[in-house]
Amino acid sequence: MGRLKTLVTGGAGFIGSHLVRALLERDHEVVVLDDLSTGKRENLPASERLALVVGDVADPAAVTVALSGCSAFVHLAAVASVERSVREPLLTHRTNLQGSIELFTEAANKGVRRGLYASSAAIYGDAPRLPLSETEPPRPLTPYAIDKLAGEQYLAYYHRGGRLNATAFRFFNVFGPRQDPSSPYSGVISIFLDRAKRGEPITVFGDGGQTRDFVYVSDVVAALVAALEEQGEVAEMPIYNVARGEGVSLLGLLEAVRSLPGVVTPLEVTHEPARHGDIRHSLADTRRLRSALGWEPAIGVAEGLARVLVG
């Protein structure tokens, strides 16, 4: 296919910066919209085909500028903290839903046809049936999850109306290089590894028996790129789980971390009460994504841990 000009919101952040690099490597043009509250300029490569717009996704003026000349968008910008959404629901709502609506509406008005949206496995809540398929009824337990689900619905509204050709992705637990362990939004793997390298105590919320479906960031990017370059249109907006389809307990994760070279042992582990909104078990059914896009995760958890540790 020809060169795309794609807006990546949150493109200076963890997942976004990996996607930006992948798109540039495929000779596409990229515009990044990021307020740099958690994203970093240094995450972005130097390229004549990359433009950075520093701004807020909920600011109509910034969105209008960023979308200019684009034929597609990938919406990754979010306040990705369940805990903060519980403490400050109105503040996180502004970015996580108001910003999404602003982007979708402006893109539809400008004729930007292709749109991808980063939703979350959090929309399933503590669902009793595992693995979780995309047809599982949503049971969002937090303001973050509610906003992500509502974002899917707004995007589907524009898709059904023929104003966008859209796809939503429900990310499970994404990990990889450039995931800032000092950020309150960071994933458990980056925090565990950072503390293990420093020989500092690791805190586990709950008993550690809770399981998560971890997926390496390059595999997430591969799914996004495949969908972005696939131009077919269907009546109902596709929704895909993005995960390995493998449940790993936090205690199992700690054992894997202990075995890595460069980790200071023995690890000191402390336990604190489980956090509000945390679910017990999470496991994805990924058959829909594999079938539709020919996608297969390439990086296992152990290999991913080693890459993060040296990266």
ZANUNU-373138 format. One record per residue (C-alpha): residue number from 1; residue in three letters; y, x, z. Coordinates in Angstrom, 3 decimals, decimal comma. Each point is the difference from the previous one (the first is absolute). Example, Ala and Ser with C-alpha at 12.3 -4.5 7.8 and 13.67 -1.06 7.14 Angstrom:
// ZANUNU-373138
+-----+--------+----------+----------+----------+
| num | residu |        v |        u |        w |
+-----+--------+----------+----------+----------+
|   1 |    ALA |   -4,500 |   12,300 |    7,800 |
|   2 |    SER |    3,440 |    1,370 |   -0,660 |
+-----+--------+----------+----------+----------+
END
This chain:
// ZANUNU-373138
+-----+--------+----------+----------+----------+
| num | residu |        v |        u |        w |
+-----+--------+----------+----------+----------+
|   1 |    MET |    0,000 |    0,000 |    0,000 |
|   2 |    GLY |    3,634 |    1,020 |   -0,356 |
|   3 |    ARG |    2,295 |    1,390 |    2,638 |
|   4 |    LEU |    0,923 |   -2,427 |    2,783 |
|   5 |    LYS |    3,151 |    0,040 |    2,056 |
|   6 |    THR |   -1,111 |   -1,134 |    3,417 |
|   7 |    LEU |    1,890 |   -0,721 |    3,203 |
|   8 |    VAL |   -1,874 |    1,121 |    3,112 |
|   9 |    THR |    1,537 |   -1,417 |    3,174 |
|  10 |    GLY |   -0,709 |    2,190 |    3,000 |
|  11 |    GLY |   -0,750 |    2,761 |   -2,496 |
|  12 |    ALA |    1,095 |    2,820 |    2,328 |
|  13 |    GLY |   -2,509 |   -1,077 |    2,624 |
|  14 |    PHE |   -3,652 |    0,797 |    0,527 |
|  15 |    ILE |   -1,816 |   -2,096 |   -2,606 |
|  16 |    GLY |    3,062 |   -0,298 |   -2,235 |
|  17 |    SER |    0,495 |    3,726 |   -0,460 |
|  18 |    HIS |   -3,636 |    0,443 |   -1,063 |
|  19 |    LEU |    0,392 |   -2,846 |   -2,510 |
|  20 |    VAL |    3,237 |    1,464 |   -1,362 |
|  21 |    ARG |   -1,682 |    3,340 |   -0,671 |
|  22 |    ALA |   -2,947 |   -1,701 |   -1,701 |
|  23 |    LEU |    2,281 |   -2,014 |   -2,286 |
|  24 |    LEU |    2,029 |    3,063 |   -0,944 |
|  25 |    GLU |   -3,205 |    1,901 |   -0,768 |
|  26 |    ARG |   -0,869 |   -2,820 |   -2,420 |
|  27 |    ASP |    3,374 |    0,477 |   -1,756 |
|  28 |    HIS |    1,605 |   -3,193 |    1,340 |
|  29 |    GLU |    3,598 |   -0,352 |    1,170 |
|  30 |    VAL |    0,522 |   -0,923 |    3,654 |
|  31 |    VAL |    2,845 |   -1,422 |    2,051 |
|  32 |    VAL |   -0,370 |    0,191 |    3,778 |
|  33 |    LEU |    1,815 |   -2,416 |    2,303 |
|  34 |    ASP |   -0,188 |    1,233 |    3,588 |
|  35 |    ASP |    2,345 |   -0,195 |    2,972 |
|  36 |    LEU |   -1,486 |    3,279 |    1,323 |
|  37 |    SER |   -0,505 |   -1,503 |    3,459 |
|  38 |    THR |   -3,560 |    1,340 |   -0,045 |
|  39 |    GLY |   -0,280 |    1,356 |   -3,536 |
|  40 |    LYS |    1,184 |    3,539 |   -0,745 |
|  41 |    ARG |    1,754 |    1,512 |   -3,002 |
|  42 |    GLU |   -2,276 |    3,028 |    0,220 |
|  43 |    ASN |   -3,006 |   -2,231 |   -0,679 |
|  44 |    LEU |    1,278 |   -0,465 |   -3,552 |
|  45 |    PRO |   -0,499 |    2,563 |   -2,781 |
|  46 |    ALA |    2,786 |    1,235 |   -2,221 |
|  47 |    SER |   -0,202 |   -1,719 |   -3,390 |
|  48 |    GLU |    2,359 |   -1,126 |   -2,730 |
|  49 |    ARG |   -2,064 |   -3,208 |   -0,159 |
|  50 |    LEU |    0,624 |   -0,856 |    3,670 |
|  51 |    ALA |    3,091 |   -1,686 |    1,457 |
|  52 |    LEU |    0,577 |   -0,725 |    3,694 |
|  53 |    VAL |    2,088 |   -2,974 |    1,130 |
|  54 |    VAL |    0,704 |    0,227 |    3,720 |
|  55 |    GLY |    0,234 |   -3,577 |    1,190 |
|  56 |    ASP |   -1,501 |   -2,965 |    1,782 |
|  57 |    VAL |   -2,521 |   -2,231 |   -1,794 |
|  58 |    ALA |    1,651 |   -3,015 |    1,641 |
|  59 |    ASP |    3,399 |    0,959 |   -1,499 |
|  60 |    PRO |    0,475 |   -1,891 |   -3,293 |
|  61 |    ALA |    2,344 |    2,625 |   -1,416 |
|  62 |    ALA |   -2,454 |    2,851 |    0,626 |
|  63 |    VAL |   -2,875 |   -1,965 |   -1,508 |
|  64 |    THR |    2,041 |   -0,848 |   -3,101 |
|  65 |    VAL |    0,879 |    3,649 |   -0,586 |
|  66 |    ALA |   -3,558 |    1,199 |    0,617 |
|  67 |    LEU |   -1,583 |   -2,533 |   -2,384 |
|  68 |    SER |    2,346 |    0,806 |   -2,874 |
|  69 |    GLY |   -2,018 |    0,906 |   -3,092 |
|  70 |    CYS |   -3,358 |   -0,322 |    1,760 |
|  71 |    SER |   -2,980 |   -1,790 |   -1,512 |
|  72 |    ALA |   -2,094 |   -0,045 |    3,198 |
|  73 |    PHE |    0,237 |    0,345 |    3,762 |
|  74 |    VAL |   -2,334 |    0,995 |    2,824 |
|  75 |    HIS |    1,220 |   -1,389 |    3,313 |
|  76 |    LEU |   -1,065 |    2,284 |    2,863 |
|  77 |    ALA |    3,115 |   -0,089 |    2,207 |
|  78 |    ALA |   -0,716 |   -1,508 |    3,415 |
|  79 |    VAL |    0,402 |    0,429 |    3,712 |
|  80 |    ALA |   -3,691 |    0,754 |    0,357 |
|  81 |    SER |   -0,243 |   -0,405 |    3,753 |
|  82 |    VAL |   -1,896 |   -2,956 |    1,445 |
|  83 |    GLU |    1,261 |    0,904 |    3,456 |
|  84 |    ARG |    3,649 |    0,076 |   -1,067 |
|  85 |    SER |   -0,347 |   -3,352 |   -1,765 |
|  86 |    VAL |   -1,130 |   -1,503 |    3,309 |
|  87 |    ARG |    2,991 |    1,514 |    1,836 |
|  88 |    GLU |    2,602 |   -0,584 |   -2,715 |
|  89 |    PRO |   -1,239 |   -2,715 |   -2,361 |
|  90 |    LEU |    3,386 |   -0,790 |   -1,533 |
|  91 |    LEU |    0,778 |    3,629 |   -0,761 |
|  92 |    THR |   -3,357 |    0,685 |   -1,644 |
|  93 |    HIS |    0,111 |   -3,361 |   -1,788 |
|  94 |    ARG |    3,135 |    1,119 |   -1,816 |
|  95 |    THR |   -1,813 |    2,859 |   -1,712 |
|  96 |    ASN |   -3,516 |   -1,376 |   -0,191 |
|  97 |    LEU |    0,736 |   -3,453 |   -1,386 |
|  98 |    GLN |    3,693 |   -0,363 |   -0,815 |
|  99 |    GLY |   -0,081 |    3,296 |   -1,889 |
| 100 |    SER |   -3,114 |   -1,089 |   -1,878 |
| 101 |    ILE |    1,585 |   -3,279 |   -1,065 |
| 102 |    GLU |    3,138 |    1,842 |   -1,092 |
| 103 |    LEU |   -2,023 |    2,381 |   -2,150 |
| 104 |    PHE |   -2,263 |   -2,649 |   -1,547 |
| 105 |    THR |    2,911 |   -2,294 |   -0,814 |
| 106 |    GLU |    2,134 |    2,704 |   -1,569 |
| 107 |    ALA |   -2,939 |    1,364 |   -1,981 |
| 108 |    ALA |   -0,784 |   -3,470 |   -1,351 |
| 109 |    ASN |    3,641 |   -0,576 |   -0,896 |
| 110 |    LYS |    0,222 |    3,365 |   -1,781 |
| 111 |    GLY |   -3,207 |   -0,518 |   -1,967 |
| 112 |    VAL |   -1,872 |    2,817 |    1,756 |
| 113 |    ARG |   -3,448 |   -1,325 |   -0,841 |
| 114 |    ARG |   -2,533 |    2,092 |    1,918 |
| 115 |    GLY |    0,004 |   -0,017 |    3,801 |
| 116 |    LEU |   -2,395 |    1,445 |    2,595 |
| 117 |    TYR |    0,274 |   -0,806 |    3,701 |
| 118 |    ALA |   -1,412 |    1,829 |    3,009 |
| 119 |    SER |   -1,338 |   -2,641 |    2,339 |
| 120 |    SER |   -2,221 |    0,734 |    2,981 |
| 121 |    ALA |   -3,423 |   -0,623 |    1,498 |
| 122 |    ALA |    1,964 |   -1,214 |    3,024 |
| 123 |    ILE |    0,261 |   -3,414 |   -1,670 |
| 124 |    TYR |   -3,691 |   -0,603 |    0,808 |
| 125 |    GLY |    0,566 |    0,304 |    3,746 |
| 126 |    ASP |   -3,135 |    0,248 |    2,113 |
| 127 |    ALA |   -2,165 |   -1,791 |   -2,552 |
| 128 |    PRO |   -3,585 |   -0,638 |    1,127 |
| 129 |    ARG |   -1,722 |    0,607 |   -3,358 |
| 130 |    LEU |   -0,433 |    3,559 |   -1,200 |
| 131 |    PRO |    0,398 |    1,531 |   -2,491 |
| 132 |    LEU |    3,302 |   -1,695 |   -0,750 |
| 133 |    SER |    0,287 |   -1,446 |   -3,478 |
| 134 |    GLU |    3,261 |   -1,035 |   -1,618 |
| 135 |    THR |   -1,067 |   -3,641 |    0,367 |
| 136 |    GLU |   -0,108 |    0,241 |    3,801 |
| 137 |    PRO |    2,542 |   -2,449 |    1,484 |
| 138 |    PRO |    3,012 |    1,926 |    1,342 |
| 139 |    ARG |    0,447 |    0,121 |    3,766 |
| 140 |    PRO |    3,100 |    2,158 |    0,535 |
| 141 |    LEU |    0,491 |    0,934 |    3,658 |
| 142 |    THR |    3,377 |    1,766 |   -0,115 |
| 143 |    PRO |    3,417 |   -0,356 |   -1,654 |
| 144 |    TYR |   -0,873 |    2,978 |   -2,212 |
| 145 |    ALA |   -3,116 |   -1,734 |   -1,308 |
| 146 |    ILE |    1,841 |   -3,308 |   -0,443 |
| 147 |    ASP |    2,708 |    1,680 |   -2,085 |
| 148 |    LYS |   -2,567 |    1,819 |   -2,156 |
| 149 |    LEU |   -1,852 |   -3,244 |   -0,680 |
| 150 |    ALA |    3,226 |   -1,821 |   -0,797 |
| 151 |    GLY |    0,891 |    2,818 |   -2,411 |
| 152 |    GLU |   -3,252 |   -0,638 |   -1,848 |
| 153 |    GLN |    0,862 |   -3,681 |   -0,275 |
| 154 |    TYR |    3,493 |    0,639 |   -1,371 |
| 155 |    LEU |   -1,376 |    2,453 |   -2,548 |
| 156 |    ALA |   -2,691 |   -2,511 |   -1,035 |
| 157 |    TYR |    2,739 |   -2,616 |   -0,457 |
| 158 |    TYR |    1,758 |    2,170 |   -2,579 |
| 159 |    HIS |   -3,322 |    0,927 |   -1,614 |
| 160 |    ARG |   -1,129 |   -3,609 |   -0,407 |
| 161 |    GLY |    3,392 |   -0,867 |   -1,447 |
| 162 |    GLY |   -0,444 |    2,652 |   -2,683 |
| 163 |    ARG |    2,998 |    2,040 |    1,150 |
| 164 |    LEU |   -2,037 |    2,974 |    1,246 |
| 165 |    ASN |   -3,396 |    1,468 |   -0,840 |
| 166 |    ALA |   -0,920 |    0,909 |    3,551 |
| 167 |    THR |   -2,822 |    1,437 |    2,093 |
| 168 |    ALA |   -0,277 |    0,293 |    3,789 |
| 169 |    PHE |   -2,000 |    2,635 |    1,862 |
| 170 |    ARG |   -1,179 |   -0,389 |    3,571 |
| 171 |    PHE |   -0,009 |    3,559 |    1,309 |
| 172 |    PHE |   -2,367 |    0,818 |    2,824 |
| 173 |    ASN |    0,462 |    3,231 |    2,006 |
| 174 |    VAL |    1,541 |    2,502 |   -2,425 |
| 175 |    PHE |    0,120 |    3,675 |    0,984 |
| 176 |    GLY |    0,836 |    3,329 |   -1,587 |
| 177 |    PRO |    2,566 |    2,821 |   -0,216 |
| 178 |    ARG |    3,676 |   -0,764 |    0,695 |
| 179 |    GLN |   -0,841 |   -2,727 |    2,498 |
| 180 |    ASP |    2,429 |    0,962 |    2,758 |
| 181 |    PRO |   -1,846 |    0,173 |    3,357 |
| 182 |    SER |    3,299 |   -0,203 |    1,893 |
| 183 |    SER |    0,873 |   -3,337 |   -1,563 |
| 184 |    PRO |   -0,633 |   -3,189 |    2,009 |
| 185 |    TYR |   -1,437 |   -1,440 |   -3,226 |
| 186 |    SER |   -2,525 |    2,770 |   -0,523 |
| 187 |    GLY |   -3,725 |   -0,590 |   -0,294 |
| 188 |    VAL |   -2,512 |    0,961 |    2,642 |
| 189 |    ILE |   -1,497 |    2,801 |   -2,097 |
| 190 |    SER |    3,246 |    1,945 |   -0,407 |
| 191 |    ILE |    0,723 |   -0,374 |    3,723 |
| 192 |    PHE |   -3,508 |    1,096 |    1,026 |
| 193 |    LEU |    0,069 |    3,020 |   -2,317 |
| 194 |    ASP |    3,478 |    1,094 |    1,047 |
| 195 |    ARG |   -0,937 |   -0,084 |    3,676 |
| 196 |    ALA |   -3,358 |    1,665 |   -0,634 |
| 197 |    LYS |    1,685 |    2,924 |   -1,787 |
| 198 |    ARG |    2,443 |    0,404 |    2,882 |
| 199 |    GLY |   -2,622 |   -0,349 |    2,714 |
| 200 |    GLU |    1,881 |   -2,974 |    1,434 |
| 201 |    PRO |   -1,613 |   -3,073 |    1,631 |
| 202 |    ILE |   -1,006 |   -2,838 |   -2,308 |
| 203 |    THR |    0,619 |   -3,568 |    1,109 |
| 204 |    VAL |   -2,420 |   -2,733 |   -1,054 |
| 205 |    PHE |    1,182 |   -3,566 |    0,482 |
| 206 |    GLY |   -2,993 |   -2,022 |    1,159 |
| 207 |    ASP |   -3,537 |    1,319 |    0,388 |
| 208 |    GLY |   -0,143 |    1,691 |   -3,419 |
| 209 |    GLY |   -2,755 |   -2,271 |   -1,249 |
| 210 |    GLN |    2,370 |   -1,768 |   -2,372 |
| 211 |    THR |   -0,677 |    0,767 |   -3,661 |
| 212 |    ARG |    2,298 |    0,512 |   -2,951 |
| 213 |    ASP |   -0,501 |    0,367 |   -3,745 |
| 214 |    PHE |    1,776 |    3,252 |   -0,895 |
| 215 |    VAL |    0,972 |    0,792 |   -3,590 |
| 216 |    TYR |    1,506 |    3,241 |   -1,291 |
| 217 |    VAL |    3,454 |   -0,222 |   -1,534 |
| 218 |    SER |   -0,976 |    1,384 |   -3,426 |
| 219 |    ASP |   -2,563 |   -2,783 |   -0,350 |
| 220 |    VAL |    2,693 |   -2,581 |    0,799 |
| 221 |    VAL |    2,282 |    1,580 |   -2,602 |
| 222 |    ALA |   -2,798 |   -0,084 |   -2,585 |
| 223 |    ALA |   -0,331 |   -3,774 |    0,506 |
| 224 |    LEU |    3,760 |   -0,523 |   -0,345 |
| 225 |    VAL |    0,261 |    2,112 |   -3,163 |
| 226 |    ALA |   -2,979 |   -1,759 |   -1,578 |
| 227 |    ALA |    1,556 |   -3,397 |    0,673 |
| 228 |    LEU |    3,443 |    1,086 |   -1,165 |
| 229 |    GLU |   -1,324 |    1,191 |   -3,334 |
| 230 |    GLU |   -2,191 |   -3,066 |   -0,487 |
| 231 |    GLN |    2,138 |   -2,570 |   -1,789 |
| 232 |    GLY |   -2,250 |   -3,066 |   -0,089 |
| 233 |    GLU |    1,296 |   -3,260 |    1,459 |
| 234 |    VAL |   -1,925 |   -2,718 |    1,824 |
| 235 |    ALA |    1,088 |   -3,386 |    1,329 |
| 236 |    GLU |   -0,489 |    0,774 |    3,684 |
| 237 |    MET |    1,397 |    3,196 |    1,490 |
| 238 |    PRO |   -2,810 |    2,502 |    0,724 |
| 239 |    ILE |   -0,374 |    1,155 |    3,600 |
| 240 |    TYR |   -2,101 |    3,056 |    0,821 |
| 241 |    ASN |   -1,229 |    1,651 |    3,174 |
| 242 |    VAL |    0,538 |    3,772 |   -0,088 |
| 243 |    ALA |   -2,439 |    1,823 |    2,273 |
| 244 |    ARG |   -3,225 |    1,983 |   -0,056 |
| 245 |    GLY |   -2,112 |   -2,872 |    1,297 |
| 246 |    GLU |   -1,150 |    2,139 |    2,942 |
| 247 |    GLY |    0,692 |   -0,709 |    3,676 |
| 248 |    VAL |    0,673 |    3,026 |    2,227 |
| 249 |    SER |    0,526 |   -0,299 |    3,759 |
| 250 |    LEU |    2,803 |    1,907 |    1,686 |
| 251 |    LEU |   -2,571 |    1,832 |    2,122 |
| 252 |    GLY |   -1,854 |    0,918 |   -3,196 |
| 253 |    LEU |    3,270 |    1,188 |   -1,473 |
| 254 |    LEU |    0,574 |    2,231 |    3,037 |
| 255 |    GLU |   -3,447 |    1,544 |   -0,458 |
| 256 |    ALA |    0,835 |    0,772 |   -3,635 |
| 257 |    VAL |    3,304 |    1,570 |    1,048 |
| 258 |    ARG |   -1,751 |    2,165 |    2,598 |
| 259 |    SER |   -2,193 |    1,518 |   -2,708 |
| 260 |    LEU |    2,884 |    1,137 |   -2,186 |
| 261 |    PRO |    0,941 |    3,692 |   -0,167 |
| 262 |    GLY |    3,353 |    0,720 |    1,586 |
| 263 |    VAL |   -0,257 |   -2,711 |    2,618 |
| 264 |    VAL |    0,641 |    1,090 |    3,585 |
| 265 |    THR |   -3,004 |   -1,033 |    2,099 |
| 266 |    PRO |   -0,939 |   -1,525 |    2,323 |
| 267 |    LEU |    2,111 |   -3,022 |   -0,853 |
| 268 |    GLU |    1,563 |   -1,764 |    2,945 |
| 269 |    VAL |   -0,246 |   -3,748 |   -0,576 |
| 270 |    THR |    1,656 |   -2,665 |    2,139 |
| 271 |    HIS |   -0,285 |   -3,767 |   -0,284 |
| 272 |    GLU |    2,717 |   -2,603 |    0,363 |
| 273 |    PRO |   -0,199 |   -3,799 |   -0,303 |
| 274 |    ALA |   -0,406 |   -1,411 |   -3,502 |
| 275 |    ARG |    3,300 |   -0,878 |   -1,661 |
| 276 |    HIS |    1,097 |   -3,539 |   -0,754 |
| 277 |    GLY |   -0,913 |   -1,011 |   -3,542 |
| 278 |    ASP |   -2,674 |    2,681 |   -0,442 |
| 279 |    ILE |   -3,227 |   -1,376 |   -1,416 |
| 280 |    ARG |   -3,494 |    1,042 |    1,057 |
| 281 |    HIS |   -1,746 |    0,579 |   -3,312 |
| 282 |    SER |    1,190 |    0,395 |   -3,582 |
| 283 |    LEU |   -2,182 |    0,427 |   -3,065 |
| 284 |    ALA |    0,858 |   -0,813 |   -3,617 |
| 285 |    ASP |   -1,961 |   -1,480 |   -2,839 |
| 286 |    THR |    1,303 |    2,010 |   -2,964 |
| 287 |    ARG |   -2,171 |   -1,446 |   -2,770 |
| 288 |    ARG |    2,879 |   -1,869 |   -1,622 |
| 289 |    LEU |    2,106 |    3,155 |   -0,439 |
| 290 |    ARG |   -2,947 |    2,056 |   -1,229 |
| 291 |    SER |   -0,948 |   -2,635 |   -2,556 |
| 292 |    ALA |    3,489 |   -0,772 |   -1,296 |
| 293 |    LEU |    1,397 |    3,522 |   -0,290 |
| 294 |    GLY |   -3,096 |    2,179 |   -0,082 |
| 295 |    TRP |    1,256 |    1,599 |    3,198 |
| 296 |    GLU |   -2,142 |    2,122 |    2,303 |
| 297 |    PRO |    1,198 |    1,903 |    3,073 |
| 298 |    ALA |   -0,488 |    3,718 |   -0,556 |
| 299 |    ILE |    0,854 |    1,509 |    3,399 |
| 300 |    GLY |   -2,148 |   -0,645 |    3,081 |
| 301 |    VAL |    1,392 |   -0,025 |    3,523 |
| 302 |    ALA |   -1,351 |    3,453 |    0,920 |
| 303 |    GLU |    1,403 |    1,617 |   -3,158 |
| 304 |    GLY |    3,286 |   -1,831 |    0,480 |
| 305 |    LEU |    0,295 |    1,224 |    3,586 |
| 306 |    ALA |   -0,481 |    3,581 |   -1,148 |
| 307 |    ARG |    2,633 |   -0,410 |   -2,739 |
| 308 |    VAL |    2,542 |   -1,394 |    2,450 |
| 309 |    LEU |   -0,664 |    2,788 |    2,474 |
| 310 |    VAL |    0,722 |    2,736 |   -2,538 |
| 311 |    GLY |    2,676 |   -1,950 |   -1,897 |
+-----+--------+----------+----------+----------+
END
